[in-house]
Amino acid sequence: MTKVLTGGTQGRRVAVAMSGGVDSSVAAALLVEQGYEVIGMTMNLWPSWLPQEEGATRTCCGLSAIEDARAVCRKLGIRHYVLNMREAFQEGVIEPFSREYIRGRTPNPCILCNRVIKFEVLLSKVRGLGMDFLATGHYARVTYDGKRGRYLLLRGKDRQKDQSYVLFGLTQDQLPYVLFPLGEWTKEEVRAYARRLGLPVADKPDSQEICFVPRGNYTEVIRLLHPEGMKPGPILDLEGREIGQHQGIARYTVGQRRGLGLAMGKPMYVVEVDPERNAVIVGPEEALTRETILAEEVNWIAIDALVEEMEVTARIRHAGQEVPARLVPIPGREDRVLVRFSTPVRAPTPGQAIVFYDGEVIVGGGTISRLPDRLCAILHGPSARREESLSTSARAT
């Protein structure tokens, strides 16, 4: 089964970012089948401060990924190169990841990796080598809209595997040189194709972990790089009363219930993480809902800038449900936008991504930030006063 690829220009030389998994392997195979001149590139990202023996068995980032990618390239008859990008990964992904936790936020390292490593550093290297495209195994699509005069990012056909949420950082400068060969494919079709070709990774499990986090425990990374994030401090209720002690703000995220060690007679959830006071604020489940949030570091794809209010659907988690919302521009701040939901959403988490959709098209996206009380009151009046009251009482001493 051969499906049409969509891309920005008519070049034939493609570098494929190969992680050693089935998706990137099939992406490379499809390009070879369609007559492109293909090379495979695997990034060596494994941190020098983590044990090499553990890295050897990781499904991505480590030595096993390099060996699997090399075996696939041999099968396809294409050249394979390994790029040492450990320093760039440390500076562009691991350090920001750990710093976000000590800021009381919950980052998404996959989004950082795509934005900084794959589509900035790697794409720049690929273009510098004279390649026409960088291809990856993401389930998403790229097309050019002549009426808008813009490249658009679209959802992948397979809604269960669609990865447009983690790609919202792509820019108009990058999209013309990016190929997503799996955009029209389902995961089942990809595995079946890999088996027909006899690719050695056809049945390799998908990676479910953060690649640089040992044994799935991210706090070990925080403890090593930023131990101040593991300093004990107070757990406060919404009135500012101390009701317990936490073991480091990096251990907690908005919406969390487990691990609080509280006996309150009713379920309590993390409502806010306050790095200034090294405090965790908790409350009942109803205190988690929000009608309005602030998104910062916004990247627009389908539009040049938000000049007037716009109706979209918005997703605040990769696997979360999309909710109808209205985007409200902030004068003088194109990199920020207010998002007003038609129905309240549960536990929007500072540091996580919020992505805006118009049907199949990704309008843009940004990073969820705490909505300042003053801005909330000025711009949203009565609809936001409950949130403002909650936030103010949570910060009361």
C-alpha positions in Angstrom: 0.0 0.0 0.0 1.6 3.2 -1.1 0.2 6.6 0.0 1.0 10.0 -1.2 3.4 12.1 0.8 2.8 15.8 1.4 5.7 18.2 1.6 6.7 21.8 0.8 9.2 21.5 -2.1 10.1 19.1 -4.9 13.4 17.9 -3.7 14.4 14.2 -3.6 17.1 14.0 -0.9 15.8 13.1 2.5 17.3 12.5 5.9 15.2 10.4 8.2 15.5 10.8 11.9 15.6 7.2 12.9 15.0 6.3 16.6 15.2 2.6 16.1 11.5 2.2 16.4 9.0 0.8 13.8 7.5 4.3 12.9 10.7 6.0 11.8 11.8 2.7 10.1 8.7 2.5 8.0 8.9 6.2 7.3 12.4 5.5 5.8 11.1 2.5 3.9 8.2 4.4 2.3 10.6 7.1 1.1 12.9 4.6 -0.4 10.0 2.9 -2.1 8.8 6.2 -3.6 12.2 6.9 -5.2 13.7 9.4 -2.7 17.4 9.4 -2.0 17.4 8.5 1.6 19.9 8.5 4.5 19.2 7.5 8.1 20.3 9.6 11.0 20.2 8.5 14.6 20.9 11.0 17.4 23.0 9.9 20.3 21.3 11.7 23.1 22.1 9.5 26.1 23.3 11.8 29.0 26.9 11.2 30.1 26.0 11.3 33.8 23.6 8.3 33.5 24.9 4.7 33.5 25.8 3.5 30.0 24.7 0.0 30.8 21.1 1.3 31.4 21.3 3.3 28.2 22.2 0.2 26.2 18.7 -1.3 26.8 16.5 1.8 26.4 14.0 1.8 23.6 15.1 5.3 22.5 18.1 7.6 23.2 20.4 4.7 24.1 22.7 2.3 22.3 20.0 -0.2 21.5 18.2 2.4 19.4 21.3 3.1 17.4 21.8 -0.6 16.7 18.2 -1.1 15.7 18.3 1.8 13.3 21.5 0.6 11.8 20.0 -2.8 11.2 17.0 -1.3 9.5 19.2 0.8 7.2 21.2 -2.2 6.2 17.9 -4.0 5.3 16.8 -1.0 3.2 20.2 -0.5 1.6 20.7 3.1 2.7 23.5 4.8 4.6 23.2 5.3 8.3 24.9 8.0 10.4 25.0 8.6 14.2 25.1 12.2 15.4 26.5 13.1 18.8 23.9 15.5 20.1 24.3 14.8 23.8 25.3 18.3 24.7 22.5 19.9 22.7 20.0 17.5 24.4 21.4 18.3 27.8 21.1 22.1 27.3 17.9 22.1 25.2 15.8 19.4 26.9 17.1 18.0 30.2 18.1 21.3 31.8 14.8 23.1 31.0 12.9 20.0 32.1 14.5 20.0 35.5 14.3 23.8 35.9 10.5 23.8 35.2 9.9 21.5 38.1 11.7 23.8 40.6 9.5 26.6 39.1 6.4 24.6 40.2 5.6 23.6 36.7 5.2 20.3 34.9 7.0 20.2 31.5 6.6 18.0 28.5 10.0 16.9 27.4 8.8 15.4 24.1 7.6 18.8 23.0 10.9 20.3 24.0 12.8 17.6 22.1 10.7 18.1 18.9 11.0 21.9 19.0 14.6 22.3 20.0 16.4 19.2 18.9 14.6 17.7 15.9 13.3 20.7 14.2 15.9 23.3 15.1 19.3 21.6 15.6 18.8 18.5 13.5 16.9 20.2 10.7 19.6 22.9 10.5 22.3 20.2 10.2 20.3 18.3 7.6 19.8 21.5 5.5 23.5 22.3 5.9 24.4 19.0 4.4 22.3 19.8 1.3 19.4 17.6 2.0 15.9 18.7 0.8 13.9 17.3 3.7 14.0 16.0 7.2 11.5 13.2 7.7 10.3 11.7 10.9 7.9 8.9 12.0 5.3 11.3 13.5 1.6 10.7 12.8 0.8 14.1 11.4 0.5 15.8 8.0 1.9 18.9 6.3 0.3 20.7 3.4 0.4 24.1 1.7 -2.6 26.3 1.6 -2.3 28.7 -1.4 -5.2 30.9 -0.3 -3.6 31.6 3.1 -0.1 31.5 1.6 0.9 29.3 4.6 2.1 25.8 5.3 -0.4 24.0 7.6 0.1 21.3 10.1 -2.8 18.7 10.1 -3.8 15.9 12.4 -2.7 12.4 11.5 -5.2 10.1 10.0 -4.9 7.7 12.9 -6.6 9.6 15.7 -5.4 7.2 18.4 -1.8 7.9 17.3 -2.1 11.5 16.1 0.9 13.5 17.3 0.0 17.0 16.2 -0.2 18.0 19.9 3.6 17.6 20.3 4.4 19.4 17.0 2.6 22.7 17.6 6.0 24.4 17.8 6.7 24.0 14.1 7.2 27.3 12.2 6.7 28.5 8.7 10.4 28.5 8.2 10.6 24.8 9.1 7.4 23.3 7.6 8.5 23.5 4.0 11.4 21.1 4.8 9.6 18.5 6.9 8.0 15.2 5.7 5.7 13.0 7.8 5.3 9.9 5.6 3.0 8.2 8.2 0.4 11.0 8.2 -2.1 9.0 6.2 -1.3 5.7 7.8 -2.7 3.9 10.9 -0.4 2.1 13.4 -1.8 -1.2 12.3 -0.9 -0.5 8.7 2.6 0.6 9.7 3.3 -2.7 11.6 1.8 -4.8 8.8 4.0 -3.0 6.3 7.1 -3.5 8.4 6.3 -7.2 8.7 5.9 -7.6 4.9 9.4 -6.0 4.4 10.9 -8.1 7.1 12.1 -5.2 9.1 13.7 -6.3 12.4 11.7 -3.8 14.5 8.3 -4.7 13.1 7.0 -5.9 16.5 9.2 -3.7 18.7 7.1 -2.1 21.5 6.5 1.6 21.5 8.5 3.6 24.0 6.3 4.7 26.9 8.9 6.4 29.0 10.8 9.7 29.2 14.0 8.5 27.5 16.5 10.1 29.9 14.7 9.3 33.2 16.2 6.2 34.9 13.6 3.6 36.0 10.8 6.0 35.2 11.5 8.2 38.3 12.0 11.7 37.1 12.8 13.0 40.6 16.2 11.3 40.4 17.0 13.7 37.6 15.8 16.7 39.6 17.7 15.5 42.7 20.9 15.3 40.6 20.7 18.5 38.7 18.6 20.8 40.9 18.4 19.4 44.5 16.8 22.5 45.7 13.6 21.2 44.1 13.6 18.4 46.7 13.6 20.6 49.8 10.7 19.9 52.2 8.2 22.6 52.8 4.6 23.2 53.9 1.3 21.9 52.4 -1.3 24.6 52.7 -5.1 24.6 52.3 -6.9 27.2 50.3 -7.1 29.5 53.4 -3.3 29.4 53.8 -3.3 27.1 56.8 -0.4 24.6 57.1 -1.9 21.1 57.1 1.1 19.0 56.3 4.7 18.8 55.0 5.7 17.9 51.4 9.0 16.3 50.4 10.0 18.7 47.6 7.8 20.7 45.2 9.3 18.8 42.2 7.4 15.7 43.4 4.0 17.4 42.9 1.8 18.5 40.0 -1.6 20.2 39.7 -4.4 17.6 40.0 -2.3 15.1 41.9 -4.1 13.2 44.7 -1.8 10.4 45.7 1.3 10.9 47.8 0.1 13.9 49.8 0.0 12.0 53.2 -3.0 14.0 54.4 -5.9 12.7 56.5 -8.6 15.3 55.9 -11.7 13.1 55.8 -12.2 13.8 52.1 -10.1 13.7 49.0 -7.6 16.6 48.5 -5.8 17.5 45.3 -2.8 19.7 44.5 -4.3 23.0 43.3 -1.1 25.0 42.9 2.6 24.6 43.4 4.2 27.8 44.8 8.0 27.9 44.3 8.3 31.3 46.0 7.1 29.9 49.3 8.3 26.3 48.5 4.6 25.4 49.2 2.1 23.0 47.8 -1.5 24.2 48.0 -4.3 21.7 48.1 -8.1 21.8 47.9 -11.2 19.8 47.0 -11.7 18.6 43.5 -13.9 21.5 42.5 -11.0 23.8 43.1 -9.2 22.3 40.1 -11.7 23.5 37.5 -10.9 26.6 35.4 -12.9 28.5 32.8 -10.0 30.8 31.7 -6.3 30.1 31.4 -3.3 32.1 30.1 -1.1 30.5 27.4 2.4 31.9 26.9 5.2 31.3 24.4 2.5 30.9 21.7 3.4 29.7 18.2 0.9 30.4 15.5 0.9 28.0 12.5 -2.4 28.6 10.6 -2.4 32.3 11.2 0.2 35.0 11.3 -1.1 36.5 14.6 -4.3 36.6 16.6 -5.8 40.0 15.9 -9.4 39.3 17.0 -11.2 36.7 19.1 -11.3 33.2 17.5 -13.4 30.1 18.1 -11.4 26.9 18.3 -11.2 23.6 20.1 -8.4 23.3 22.6 -6.6 20.4 24.2 -4.6 20.7 27.5 -3.2 17.2 27.5 -1.8 14.9 24.8 -4.5 12.3 25.4 -7.1 14.8 26.7 -10.5 15.7 25.3 -10.8 18.7 23.1 -13.1 21.5 24.5 -14.6 24.4 22.5 -12.9 27.6 23.5 -12.5 31.2 22.5 -9.0 32.7 22.0 -8.8 36.3 23.2 -5.8 38.4 22.1 -3.7 40.4 24.6 -2.8 43.8 23.1 0.9 44.1 22.6 1.6 40.5 23.5 1.4 38.3 20.4 3.2 35.5 22.3 0.4 35.3 24.9 -3.3 34.6 24.6 -6.2 34.1 27.0 -8.3 31.0 26.5 -11.9 30.9 27.6 -13.5 27.5 27.6 -17.2 26.9 26.9 -17.2 24.5 29.9 -14.7 24.5 32.7 -11.7 22.2 32.3 -10.1 20.1 35.1 -6.6 20.8 36.3 -4.9 22.8 33.5 -1.3 22.4 34.6 1.3 25.2 34.3 4.2 24.0 32.1 2.0 21.7 30.0 1.0 22.5 26.4 -2.3 23.8 25.2 -3.0 23.3 21.5 -5.7 24.9 19.4 -7.5 23.2 16.5 -9.8 24.3 13.7 -11.1 20.9 12.5 -8.2 19.1 11.0 -5.9 22.1 11.2 -3.6 23.0 14.1 -4.1 26.8 14.6 -1.2 27.0 17.0 -0.4 26.3 20.6 1.5 27.5 23.7 2.4 26.7 27.3 -0.1 26.9 30.1 0.8 29.6 32.6 -0.8 30.7 35.8 -3.4 33.4 35.1 -2.4 36.5 37.1 -5.2 37.6 39.4 -5.2 41.2 38.2 -5.4 40.2 34.5 -8.1 37.7 35.3 -10.2 40.4 37.0 -9.7 43.1 34.4 -10.3 41.1 31.3 -12.9 38.6 32.4 -14.9 40.2 35.2 -17.6 38.0 36.8 -16.8 34.9 34.8 -13.4 34.7 36.4 -14.1 36.0 39.9 -14.4 32.5 41.4 -11.0 31.6 40.0 -9.5 34.8 41.2 -10.9 34.2 44.7 -9.5 30.7 44.8 -6.1 31.8 43.6 -6.0 34.8 46.1 -7.0 32.6 49.0 -4.5 30.0 48.1 -1.7 32.6 48.3 -2.8 34.1 51.6 -0.4 33.6 54.4 
